[in-house]
Amino acid sequence: MKRRWNALLWAGFLVVLAAPVTYLTVFVRFPVTRDLPWATLLIFGAGLLLMVFGLRRAFREPQIYRGKISGSIVLTAGVALFGLFLVSIFYTLRQLPPSNGAPRVGQKAPDFTLPDTDGNPVSLSKLFEAEAGGGAGARAALLIFYRGYW
């Protein structure tokens, strides 16, 4: 008798792999699921539960279902991925320093001078002043900071 493929085990592993992907692509956009990733934790829980049921089925009925060794390895990898997610979300990201001095949305930015792409100094206050030809200066500025090469 040919043993069957243990679909619960592999479906659970795919769900566990999908959990961090959905967090990084969908749930990180919303504060209610970013700050406390309850939806991602539920996805991890569902995947791990499917894997446990699949592994239990492989050990209870080895003549019908295969996957005792590979299921154990895959379940260990799923638990390790879950642990890595927990450590990164609840410990590592909490080690970042707070940005207390950063301007808030809508707050006036402090004046500064930086070189433009040609190396000429440009200050924020000069952007808002009226241009020499009588034209109006800028009403708003969008500040984009690139990390650079370091």
N, C-alpha and C positions, 0 to 999 in steps of 0.2 A: 504494500500500500504506500503510495506516494504521500509524503507529508505536505500540508498546505503552507502557503506563505502567510506569515503572521502580520496581517494588515494593520491591526491595532497598534502594534509596536512602531511600525514605520510611519503611520499617520501621526502618531504622537510625537515622533522625532521631527517631522516636518512642521508641526504646530510649534514645537519648542524653538526651532530655527526661525520661524516666522515672527516670534514674539519680539526680539530686539529690533528686527527690521521694521515692524509696524510702529514700534516706539520711536525710532529715528526718523521715519518718514511721515507718520501721521500724528501720533500722540504728543510729540514734543512741541507741536505748534500751539497747543492749548494749555494754559496754566493749570487747569483742573486735572489734567492727566500727565502733565510734565512734572509738577512739583511732588506729587505723590502718584506714582505710576500704577494706579490700581487696575486699570484696564490691561496693562502689560502683565502685571502679576497674575491676573485671572487667566490670560492666554497661556502663560507659563504653567500655571496650575492645571489647566485642562490638558495640555500636552503631556506633562509629567504623569498625570493620572491615566491617560490613554496608554502611555508606555508601561506603567506599572501593571495595568490590566493585561496588556499584551505579554509581558514577561511572566506574569503569573499563569497565564494560559499556556505559555510554552513549557513551563515547569510542571504544571498539573497534567497536561495532555501531550507529552513529548512524542507519542506515536502518531498524533494528528498534526500538530503544529511544530514548526522548527523555530529556532531563534534563541536557544538557551544561552549560547556563548555570545553571539552577536548582539542579542537583546541586552545582555548584561553590560556589554561595552557601550552600546548606544545609550542606555539609561544613565550610566556613569558620565558620559559626555554631556547629556542633557542636564544632569544635576550640576555639573561643573560650569556649564554655560549660564545656568540660573544663578549660581553663586557668583560668577564673574559679573553678571548684571547687577546683582544686589550690592556687591562691593563698589562697583563703579558709580552707581546712582546714590547710594546712601552713605558712602564714606569718601571716595575720591573726589566727587564733585563738591562735597561739602568743605573740602580743604581749600578751595579757591578763596582768595581774599575778597571781602566785600568791596564794591565800588561806591563808597560813600561820597567821594569827591566828584564823581561823574555827573555831568549835567543830565537832567531828566528831560523827557519829551516835552517840547513846548517851552522849555526854559532857555533864556538867552545864554549863548555860549560865550565864554571869556575871549577877549581879543588875543590873537596870536599871529605870528608871521612864519610862513613856511615857503620853501622854494617851489615854484611851479615846474612843469615838465622841461622848461628851457633853463632852469636854474635861477630865474629872477624871483626876488622875494615878493610875496603877496601876503598882505595882512587882511584879516577878516573885516576890520573897520573900513579899509579902503574899498572893499567890495560894495559897501552900503552907501558910500559917499556918492554925490552926483558926479558924473563924468565930466571931463573938461569941455566937451562940446555942448554942454547944456542939457544933455540927456539925463534921465533919471537913473539913479543907481539901482542896485538889486534890492528887491523887497525881502527876499528870503535866500537862504543858502543851504545846500545839502552837503553835509560833511561826510566824506568817505575816507576812511583810513585803511591803507593797505599795510599788511604786516611787513613786507619787504623781504629781502634775502638775508636772513641771519639764522 
